[in-house]
Every structure is written in structure tokens, then in C-alpha cells.
């Protein structure tokens, strides 16, 4: 159909018009060529531009796109003063403007765009202003759409290619048609675009889309694409408006989710174990989707008659689960103090009654550990008659006495999810977990995840620091006090009192906040002060610390994070932010977005909150000032640094290794002096070996491990779970 036969308005306003449905889709359906000049390049902008393209693609049409890199003032100054090559800064800007897809529709659109680029049907050029060797940003916003009869529709205005512009802010575009009195305007816009595209325009420089940009898209390309995506997403959004998040047809694996073989094998093993078992999977390898796939399998086996209870440690984890639960066809009752479902207690009570009466065949309830352990929830759980499945995320927490007591023995179907189920220093708690949840259905380690390209490879650099004289004296005093609270049981196993455990925590905080770490950080970060996507981890306490669950940072931790933030921000003029329990969930999300973009935020300084459930895949370089002796904790922290992210080929981890005295000094000590302090070196060696084992540069750490082992004569000692 010719454009002349279509009803085209002279203006579209985002608050009164559905611009995609009323303008782009009808025109592009009969188009053969689409030219766009946009403001800034970003993956979000490209995703929005893809809306309405199905018809153009079906016609064999092509797209020409001009965009500007989003350069910061520092970038422009660096180019203008010749500090860095222009091409390198532009490449970095493109990488920083590429954020991971937020949902399945964005994934599909990136796949579509990647295929168009690969097929030569989407050409992208990068534009920027250059006048007298000074760089500026190109910010033209216009478009031209051609039909097969060479009719042209031109448009210009304030509409930017972001989801915010299309849906939330007040934006408008003006439209001009070549077959009307607007012909001169259309011709003018066409000449302007042609001049820019061919690099004829004075003071505007055009370069081809860099390979690094193509590689970013290529990482999302699949062998085929779905041209019905506009209709699917429109239907989805209409369902949301009608109050339905998705079409609920019960637990099932959605068509767009393809579980890997190792995930399917885990589910099949769980099935063979009569739907009781443990998924022991490294952080970042898809525990949640595997767990939801298991729910779908049991639901099918039981003909849809199933009550599902899911438990997570924290509120933010619950909300992350909720999105995925809905994707898998369930609408959960969300139970915790700040739940958006204010009447969730009544919903649960009604669901249990309806389930018991046979009126409702299925329901799903998700809660935090704290809510699940309350008398109200335990009472409702006991009332459920019929098939119940209990799914516990980060299940190692349920080895603790107060949580293990909530594990109802009458629940027939059970699933534990954890990267490290074994509880450090708590054999009894670990035994309870295995007794209740049964055998492991899968063990998927960090090494396997890296080898199979599920996680990023990494380089590991241990940095040695020593205690000061005052710190060493306090360390020795605390150690002496700890010994007084230790005893041996009948089996010769060391037992430690609650007071002794608190002293261990106090000593761990002393080591974590060692003064020399700040000096070593300053020395090391000097070479990174212009880089982005960095994390400084200051957390010290362990999950066994009762304050941990409450999210209360110790005074030592607060002092360290304040010192680090002040040093990086003021001394090194870096753009930094704290990322702690004191920031709200909304603030954390904003920080994660800014951090991924890399323009206004270079470094996050964190305490604890990356231990469980907080995903920031854009972290590329980590400085771990304080690390636990608990394998579960440092394995989780490492896994979060290794998550995949566009443009991230590898990660770098600097691990601050604390020794009581220097390696040179220990050689001058008497044997009895070494015995009192070498357990600290022994604990650090255990972590170093774990990190180095699968690092790309393991030999670097191996040499240091040998030096420390020989100096402190660590081969001569045994050990215990407390490393006293």
C-alpha cells in the first residue's frame, strides 16, 4: 500500500498517541528504506527503534542509522587535550552504553538487530562534532521512511529512542509528507541526512560502527528471529493494563526459556529421587530457572494439584524470584513485612482453605526466611492437606537452629538451592540439611561454569599486607582469650563457647580492617583511577554473626568504607558510591544502572550486600579488602564478580592477604612465637589456593603460597574448623 493511502497525522504526542502502533508499524509495514538520526547510541535506543520493524524486514527493506556516542565531559576533555585516542574513548563509550536486556522481549529485539547487522540490512554509523580539533556531541533527531513508490515521510522533534520517551515523559514528533505542501521540508531533511551519512557535512565527523559494537550485538544473535515480537509485546502490555501480569496457565517452562542440559539433568535426577534433593550450583549458573523448571515438572506429574512454598533470605531476593515465577506461569502470594500485597496473610489463608476444599488445585506462596519462620506461616503450612513442595533458596541458612526447626517433616516434596550447602564450622547444621533435603542432584562448580562459558574467566592477584604492632598485639590477646573458651569433646573435636565465637568475630574484624590495606589499595588503584566497573569490598562479618541478618555494619566496617570512599573520591577524584544496607532498594537499582553505564559512577564500595542475591554483572575489577574464611561466602562473592556482561572478556580480582608479620620478619622469629600467629596465615592460604586453582594466572599465587607456607612452617601444623 502506498503511503498516500494511509492516514498520517502531522503531529504525534506520546501521552495521547500510541506512537509505535499508530505511526511506526503502519508506515514501516509498507516501507523499503528507513533512515534515522538519533541522539545518543545505547542498546535501549536500538531496542526502541526495533519496534515496528517487522513489516520493513518482511519486505526486504534496509535501515540506515546515525547515532552519537554518549561522551562525558572528561571524555571530551581527554580527546581535546590528546590524552587518549579518539577511537578508544568512543569504543569505551559504546560499551558503557550497552546494558543487559531487562526481559525476554528485549533479548528477542537484540537478537533481531544482531541478525540485521550480520545480514547487512542494518547499517550504523557514529557521528560527533569536530571543529578546530575540538570534539562535541552530535544530537540530531530525525527520520525518513520510504515506500516502494518513493513517497517519503519525514519526522523530527523531541522524541528520543528510549522506553522513557515512548511511555513516561511528554514527548512529541512533527511529521511531513513528500506528496503534500511539505515537500520542500522533506527534501531538506533528506539532503541533510544524505550529507551526514556520506560525511559531507562540515564539522560533523562520521565513522563506521566499530567492531566492538558489532561484537556486543553478536553476543545476543541466535540462528533465527521472531517477527511477531511487536504483537506479542503489545498483547503482554495490554494484559498488564488489565491487571494480569501474564497469562496464568500454571507452572510450565515458557517457550522462550531453554534450559541447558545440566539443568534438565538436575531436574531428572530430582525426579528419580522422588522429588527430594539438592541443586548445588555455582552463583550465576541458573539455580532459579532450574528450580522453577523442577516445580513445573512436579506440577505436571501431579496433574496440577500442588501447593508451592518458596523461601528466600532477603526481600530483594523475593522480588527477583517473583519476576521469574510469573514468567513460569504462576502468580505468587508475596509474604514479607513490606510486601506490595498488603493483604497477603488473608490471601494465603484463603488459598489454603480453597486448596483443602479442592476449589483451588494450585497456589504459590513466597516469603523471606524471617516471615516463613513466624508462627502464622508455620500454622498455615501445617493446615495444608495434599501435595506440598518446599523450595528453599540459599538453603545453607536453614542449617541454623531457629530455621532448621521450621523444616516440617510432613512435607513430601523438597528442593534446596545453594552454591555451597555445607555450613562452615557447623557440622551439625550441615547434617540436618542433608537429612531433610536428601542427596545432591547436581554439583555444578565455578570451574565447570567458567569452562562452559556460563561465567567469565578471571585473573587473581593476591596482595600481602601485615598487621601493625598494635594490631598484632590485640590479635594475640584475642587469640589467648579465644583459647580459654575452647574445649574438646569425647571425639577429640574442638568445641567453642558462644563467647568464644563472638571473640572470633571480633578478631576477624580486626584483620578485615587492618590499616595497611588502605595504603595498599591506594598504591594498587593508582593504575585504575580512570577505569570503570570496579568494586571495593569492605565486608568482614560472617553469616554466623547474629548482626549479619539484620544488616547492621560494625563500627570497623563503617570506618573502613568511609575511609575508602573519601580516599577514592577526594584524593583520586574518582566517581564512587557506597553500596550498603543503608541504601534503599530503589537507590541500589539506580546505582546498578549508573554503574553499568560507567559514565557517572566508576566504583562501588560495598559491605556485605553482595553476599547473597545482589547481581551486578558489570563488575570487571574487584578489590577484596576483607574476605571471610567461610568458603560459602568468598565463593559467592567471587561468583558475582564473574557474571557475564557485554564487553567483559575477563574479570580481575585483587585479594588483600593479611599476614601477622611480613615474610622476611617471620624468618627471624623463634618457633614458639610463630606458633601463636601462624593460624592467620594458614586461613589466608586456604582461600588463596581456592581462588588460584581456576584462575588464568594461577602461577602468580602459587609462588606466593609456597613462600608463605615455608616461612610460617604451615606444613608442620594441622588445623580445625575455627583455625584458632
N, C-alpha and C positions, 0 to 999 in steps of 0.2 A: 504494500500500500504506500502511495506517495505521501510525503509529509503534508502536502497541500490538503489532503483529505482528512487530516486529523484536527481535533480541536486543541489548539495550543494557546494558552493564556500568555499575556505579556509580562506577567509577574507571578512568582510563587513565593508564599510566605510559610515558613516552617510550622507556625502554630495553627494555621488554618488549612494547609495543604499537606497531603502525603506526597512529598516531592519524588520519592522513589517510585511509588505506584502510579502517580498521575503524570509525571514528566519523563523520568528516565526510561522506565520499562516500555511505555507505548512508543517512544521515539526510537530507542535502540533496537526494538523488535524488527524494525524495517530499515535499519541503518547498515551501511557498509564501511564507514570510517568514523572514528571518534577521536577527536583531538582535545587534550586537556592541559591547561597550565594551572598548577595548584600552588598553594602557599608553601608549606613545608613537607618534605618527604617524611613519611612514617609508615610503618606496617598498618597502623589504624587507618590512615588516609587511603592506602591502597585497598584495604578491605572494604571501606565505604564506597570507593569508586567501582568496585566489582559488582555492586548491587545494580541489577537491571541489565547486565551484560549478556544474559543468556541468549536473547534474540540475535544480537550482533554476532556472537560466536557461532550460532547456528547458521547464520548467513555467510560464514567465512570471512567476516569483517576483521578489521585491524584497529589497533589503538596506538596513538602516539601520546606520550605523557612527559611533561616537563615539570620538574619539582626542584625546590631549593633545599640544600642541607640545612638542618637547624643548628646554626653555629652560635656558640656562646660568645660573650664579649671577650673572654680570654682566648677563644679560638681565633677570632678575628684579629686580635692584637698580636697573637703569635705568628699568624700568617703575614700581617702587615710589617712586622719587625723582622721577619725572616727567621724566627726561632724554630719553626718546623715547616716541613714541606707541605704545600697546599693540599696535595693529593692525599697525604697521610691523614691530615686532620679531617678532610671530607670523608674519607673512609671510616674513620672513628665515629664521625657524626652520624653516618648512615647506620652503623652497627648499633649505636646508642638509641637510635630512633626506631629500632625494630624490637617490639615487645612480644612476648609469647601470646598465642591466641587464648582468649578467655573462655571460649566454649567451642562446641563441635561445629557450629556454623562458621566461626572464624577460621577454624582449621580447614574446613572444606573450601573456603574462599581463598586462603593462601595456597592450597593445592591447585585450585583453578588458575590463579595468577601465575604460579610457578610453571604450569603446563603451557600457558600462553607465552611466557617468556622463552621457554625452551623451544616452542614451535615457531618463534619469530613473529608472533601475532601481537605481542605487546612490546613496544619499544619504549624505553625510559631514558631520558637524558637529564642531566643535572645542570642547573643554572645558578649563577651567582653574579653579582655586580663586581666589576673591576674597573677602577678609574684611577689613573696615575699610580698604579701598583698598590692601590688600597682596595681591600675586599669588603663587600657588603652582601646583603641577602636579597635575592630575587623574590618578589612577593606578588606576582601577577596571578589573578584568579579569573580564568575564563574558560569557555569550552565551545567546541564546534562539532556538530553532528551532521553527517552527510547521508542522504538516501541514495538509492540506485539511479535516481533521475537527476542527481547533482543539485537537489534542493538542499539548502543549508539552514540549520537552526543554530544561532549563536547565543550564548548566555554569559552573563557576568554579574558580579555582585559580591555580597558579603558571605555567601555560603561557603563554608570550609568543609573539607572532606573528613570530618570526624563524626563519631557517633553522637557527640555532644551537640554539634551543629545541626544534625539531622533531627534530633529528638528533643533536646532540652532547652537550648537557647533560642532567642528570637533572631532568625536569620531570613534573608530574602535574596532572590536572584531575579534579574531582569532578562527578558527573552526577546530576541529579534529574529525575524524570518526573511530569507532572501527573496521571496516572491511577493513581498509587501513593500510598503514605502520605507521599510527599514533596510533596504538592500545596500545602501551606502555604508551603513553601520556594520552590516555583516561582512562586506568586502574589506572594510578597515580592520576588523578583528581577524579575518583570515590572513591578510597581509602581515599583520603583526605577529601572528603565531608562526607563519612560514619563515619570517625573518629571524625570529628567536630560534626556531628549530634548526635552521641551517647555519646558525652562528653568524648572521649578518648584522644583528642589532648592535649598535655602538654601546660600549660599556657593559654589555651582558656577555659573559663567557659561558659557553656550553661545552660540557664534556660527556662522553659516553658513560652509561651506567657502569660503575666499577665491578670487577669480577666478584669482589667481596659481597656486594649487594645481591648479585645473582646467586651466589652460594648460600646466602641466607634464605632465599626463596626455595632453592633446590632442596634444602633440608626438609621441606614440607611437601615436596612433589610426590604424588603417587602415580600409578600407571594409568589411572582414568579419573575423570571428574564428573560431577553430577550437575546438569544444567537446570534441575528443578529446585535448586537451593533457594532461589528467591521466594517461590511459593511455599516451600517448607518453612522457611523462617517467618514468612508473613503469617502462616497458619499458627505457628508456635506463639508469636506475639499476640495474635488475636485471642488465643486460649488464656494467655496471661491476663489480658484485659478483662476477660470474662471470669477471672478469679481462679483459673485452673493452671497450675504451673506446667503440667504436661498431661497428656492423655494417660490416665492411670489404668493399666491393664494387668496389674500385679507384677511381682518381681520377675524380671527377664533381662537377658543380656541384649542391649539395644543393637540394632543393625550396624551402627557406626562405631561400636566398640569391638575391637578384635583382640581377644585375649591371646597372649603368647602361649607357646606350647608348655612352657614351665608352669604357667598359671593354670592351664587346663589339667596338667598332670597333678598339680596340688589338689585341685577340686576332685579329681577322680580318686586319688588316694584317700581323701577325706570321706568320700562316698563309701569306699571299701572298708573304712574304719567305722562304719555305721554312723557317719556324720558327727564324729567326735575327733578333734585333733587340733594341731598347732601349725600355723603358717609362719615359719621362721624366715623372714625375708628382709634383706638389707633395705635401708632407707632409700626411697626413690625407685624401687623396682615394681611398684604397683600392688602393694598389700591391700589397699582399699578396694580396687576393682576386683582383685582375686576374691576377697571376702564377699563382695556383692554378687559375684558370679556363683559363689558357693550357696548363697541364700537363694538365688534363682533356681539352682539345681535341686535343692531340698524342697522348695515350693512346688516344683514340677512333680517330684517324687511323691509328695503328699497330696496331690490333686488340689493344691491351693489352700489347704487347711493348715495355717501356720501363723503363730504369734511370734514376732521377732523383737527381741530386746537387744539394742546395741549400746555399748558403754564406751566413753572416751574420757581421757583425763581432764581435758580443759574445754572451756566454752568455745574457743576459736576452732578447736578440732571438731566439735559437734557441728558447727556451721559448715565447715569444709565437707564433712560427711553428708550433710543434708543435701547439698547440691548434687552429689553423686548418687545418693539414694533416690532422689527424684528422677535422675537420668535413667535409673534402672527400674522405673515404673512404680515406685511407692511414694506415698505422701505421708511422711512420718509425723508422729506426735513428738514435739520437741520439748524436752523437760530439763530445765535448769532455771535458776533464780531470775535471770534477765531474759528469758525466752520471749520471742515476739508473740508467741501463742500464750496470752495471759491466762487463758482457761485450760492450760494443758493438763492439770490434775483432773479436772472434770472430764476432759476428752479421754484420758487414759482409763478412768473409772468406767465411763460409758462403753469404751471399746472392749474392756474385759467382760462386762455384762453381756454385750451383744455377741461376743465371741463364744462365751459359755452357752448362750441360748441357741447358737447356730445361726443367728441372724447375720452375723458378720463372719466370713470364713478366714479373714486375714487382717492383721494390723501390724504396724511397725512403730516402736517407741524407741527414741534415742535420748540418752541423758549423759551428764557428766558423772564421773566416779562419785563425787560428793552427793549428788542428787540420788543416784542409784542406791547408795548405801543408807538412805533415810528410811525410817520406819514406814512411811506412807508408801513408798515404792515397793519395799520388800513385802508389805501386806498385799498389795495388788498383784504382785508376782505370784504369791502363794495361792491366790484365788483363781488363777488361770487354769482351766481344765482343758487338756488336749495337748496338741503339739506345740512345744515352745523351743525356740532356738535362742541361745545366748551368744552374742558376738562381743568379744572384749578386745578393744584396740589398745595398743601399748600394754599388753596383758601382764608384763612383769610387775606392774604396780600392784596387781591383785595377790602377790605373794605376801604383802604386808598384812599383819594380823587383822586390823579393823576391816580391810576389804576382803580378805580370804573368808571371813565369816559370812559374807553375803553370797557366796557361791552355793546356790541351792542344789542339793544332791538329787532333787526330783526332776530337774530339767534334763530331758533326754538328749537334746541336740546341743553341741557346744563347739565353739570355734574361738581360738586365741590367736591374735595377730601381734607379732612383735619382731623387731630387728634383733633383739637379744633377750631371750626369755630368762636365761639363767641370772639369778639375782646375786650380785657381788657381795660376798661376805654373809650370805643368808641361805645356807644350805636347806634349812627347814622350810623357808618360804618357797624356794625353788621346787622342792619335793612336793609341796602342796599343789603347785601349779600343774606339774606333770601328772599328779594323781588325779586331778579333776579334769584336765583337758586332754589327757592321753598322749599319744605319740606324735612326733612331728610328721607332717605330711609333705613338707618341703624344707630344705635348708638352702637358701639362695644367698650366697655370701657377697660381700663387696667385690671381691676378686672376680667372681662369676659375672656380676653386673657390669664391671668395667670391661672384661674380656668380650662380653656380648653387646657392648656399646649402649648399655642402658644408663651407665654413669660415665662421667668424664675421667680420663686418666689424670694423675697428679704427680707433682714433684714435691718432695718432702725435704725440708731443711731444718734440722734441729739447731737451736741457738742456745748455748750454755750461759747461764747466769749463776752467780753464787750468793749465798746469804751474807749480809753484813755481820760484823762481830756481834752487835746487839741482837740481830735476828737469830744468829746461831746459838747464842746463849739462851734465848727464850725457847728455841726449838728443843734444846737439850733439857731444859726444865720441864717443858710439857711432856716430853718423852718419858722422863723419870716419873712424872705423875701418872701417866697412862699405864706404866708397868704396875703401879700399885693397885690398879683396878682390873688387872688381868689374873686369870686362874686357868687351870687345866681340868677338864672333865675326866671321867673314867677312861675314856679312849685316848687320853693324852692330847685332846684337841683344845686349843686356846679359847677361852671364853672371856668376854669383856663386859663389864657392867654398863648401865646406861650413862653413868657419869663418865666412864672411860670413853664411851662413844662420843659424848659431847666434847671431851678434850681432844679426840681425834679430829673432829670438825674444826675446832679452834686452831689446831696445828696446821690443818690443810689450808685454812685461810691465811695463816702466816706465810706459808710457802707461796700461795697464789698471789699474794700482794707484795712479794719481795721487791725491794726498792730498785734493784739493779735492772729489773725488767723494763722500767720506763726508759732508762738510759739506752738499753739495747734496742728497744723499739725505735727510739729517735734515730739511732745510728742506722738501723735497717731500712726504715721507711723513707729516708732521705732520697733513695733512688726511685721511690714510687709516688712522690708527692704530687705529680701531675697525672697519675693514673686514676682510673675509676674502678667501681665494683670491688671494693675492698672491705673486709670485715676485721675488726679488732675484737677479740672475745675476752671478756674480763671475768666471766663467771667462775666461782670457786666451789660453792657448796655442792653437796651431793644430794641425790634424791632421798637418802636416808635422813637428811637434815629435816626435822619437822617444819622448819620455816620455809622450806623449798616449795611445798604445795601451796602455801599462802602467797607465794610470790614476793616475799619480803627480802630485799637485798640486805646483806650485812653492812656494817659501817665500813669495813675494809674494802668491800666491793664498791660501795658508793664513792669512797675516796679515790680508788684506782680509776674508775670510769670518769670521774670529774677531772682528774689529773691528765688522763689521756685525751679527753675532749678538749681541754684547754690547750694542751701542747700542740695537737694537730691543727686545731682551728686558729690559734693565735701565733704560735711560733712558725708553723709551716704554711699558714694561710690556706689550709685545705677546707673543703666544704664537707662538714661532718654532722652527724646527728646521733644521739643516743637512741637505742632500740631496746627498751626495757619494759618491765611490767607497769611502769608508771605512765607509759603512753597508752592511750585508749586504742581499741581495735580499729577505729576509723583512722586515727593518726598513724597507726602501723601500716595500714593499707596504703595511705598516701605516701609514706616513707618508702615502701616497697616499690611503688610506681616510679617515684623520683629517682630511686637508687638504680632501677633497671634502665631508665633513660640516661643516667650518668651525667646529666648536664648541671643540675643544681645540687647534686649530692654525690660525693666521691666515696665516702666511707661511713659505714655503720659501726657504732661502738655498742656492743651488746653484753648483757648479763643474762645468762640462763635461758632466756625465752626461745633460743634456737634448739634447745634440747629435744623437745617433742612437738612436732606438728607444724612449726612455722616454716614455710617454704619460700626461700628467696634464691631461686636458681641462678640469678645473675651474678652471685658472688664468684669472683675468679681468684682473688688472693686473700688468704686468711692468716691473721697473726693471732695465734692462740697463746695469750699471756698466762692464762690459768687453765689447767686441764685436770680433770678428775683422774683418780686411779681406778675408777669403776669402768670396766671395758664397755658396758652398755652405753654410758654417757659419751665417752670420746668416740665410739663407733658412730653414734647418732650424729654428733657434731661434724665428723668427717663426711658422712653421707650427705649432709645438707650442702656442704661446700662442693660436692661432686655432681650435683644435679645438672642435667643438660640445659644449655641455653644457646640461642643463635650467636655465632661468632666466638663461642667459648670452646676452644680445642683441648684445653687442659686447665687444671687448677694448680695453684701454688700454695703450699701450707708451710708457714713458719711456726715451729713448735718451740716454745720457750722452756728449756730443760733446766730445772733448778737443782743445783748440787750444794751440799752444805759448805764445802770449801772447793777451791779450784783443783784441777787435776794435778797441777805442779805442786801445790801445797800438801796434798794428801800423801805424797811420797815422803814427806818429812815427818809424818805423824807416827806415833807408836801404835802398835796393834790394838791396844785397849782403847785408844782414842778413836780409831777408825770404827770399831765395833759399835760404838754408841751412835754413829751418824750415818752409817752406810745403808741403812734400810731405805732412806730417802733416795739415794742413787739407784738402789735396786728397783724401787717402784717406777722411777722415771725410765729405766732401761726396758721394763716390760712394755710400756707404751711405745717407746721408740722402736722396738722390734716389730710391734704390731703395725705401726704406720709405715715403717721402711719396707716391710715384707712385700708389699704390692705397689710400691712407688716406682716411678720410671727411673729414678736415680738412687736406687737402694744402696749402692756402694758408698755414697756420701755418709749416710747414717751408720752403715756397718762399721766403718773405720772408727767413728766416734764411740760407738757401742763397745768395741774392743778396748779402746783406750780407757774408758770409764770402768769397765769390768775388771781390767788388770789393775788399775790404780787403786780401786776400792776393794780388791780381792773378793769380788762378788761370787766367784765360782766356789768359794770356801764356805758359803752360808746356805742355809735352807730358807724357809720363809713360812708365813701363814697368811690367811686371807686379809689380815689387817696391816700387814707389812710393818709391824711395830719396831 
